Structure formats: C-alpha cells, structure tokens
Amino acid sequence: MGLLLVGAAFLWGASALTWATTTAPVPGTGAGRSTAQTVGDALAPVLPIAVLSVAGVAAALAFGPRMRRVTGVLLAAAGLVPAVAAVATSGGQWWARAAVVAAGLVVAAGGALLLAVAGLAS
C-alpha cells in the first residue's frame, strides 16, 4: 500500500512540471509573452489517477481479500493510463514525460503487489 501512496505522490508532483512552453507576441509591443503548460493541463488522467491511488489504499484497508484483488486489478490497469498517455501524446519535455511514465508504473506496480498480497491472504 505504501507503493500506491508513493505513486500517488509522484503523479501529483509530476502534474506540476512544465509540459510545454509557448511564446506569443504581444500586440503593439514587439515583445513576446511566454506561457507554460503543466503536465496536469496537458495530460488529463494524471491527477485523477493520483486520487484513485489514495482511494485504493483506503479500499484495501476497508475491504476483504476478494475486493482487494479487484482493487489491485483496477489500480494496476489505472496506473498504466498516465504512462501510456505520456508516451502517446506528442510534445512535452522529456523529463516531464519520464516522470509521468515512472509514476504511472509505480502505481501499476502497487496495484499488482496489492493483487498478489490479497491472493495470498485468501
């Protein structure tokens, strides 16, 4: 369960990283204005999966082995969503992409571990 919390924290932290920076001219001044797009803005599933991971920890503590297995399967699949989204989306800084992929894989590993532990407990 600690792995799920770590993955949630990583996803939350990765959502604040800069995904892309764009510069647009300011009319009448000749100067440019830069705006940054965060990972949370560019990749929609990052923050919801972080919240789902924390909820998965609460579910694992509240339910029995059968529901823990279901929760583990759901979290293992859900952890892959931000990782696949980061790889499939064009643009973005390489370190932001790597952080999202790593965090998603940590959540997926936490879900798989929960599934394995719940399978042993029954």
Beta strands, then each sheet from edge to edge (+ up, - down):
strand 1: 18-25
strand 2: 32-38
sheet 1: 1+ 2-
end
